[in-house]
């Protein structure tokens, strides 16, 4: 989850999410150790989500004001075609 999305939540909601993520992280660690997990990157993703949420909670508690960006769907932008350089003749 993106930090911008987390800033839209209240500190109480963030604390609930952190608790849920910590429980899920606990279970995921056991699955990774017992080779039950197919996707071991879940542990890393959960740790980072927890860290982001705790950072946002700290910002809110200390009074740091960072404007929360409205959640928008990412649109696929058309990339301009690359121009090929012409070779110089000697």
Secondary structure by P-SEA (a helix, b strand, c coil): ccaaaaaaccaaaaaaaaaaaaaaaaaaaaaaaaccccccaaaaaaaaaaaaaaaaaaaaaacccccccccccccccccccbbbbbbbcc
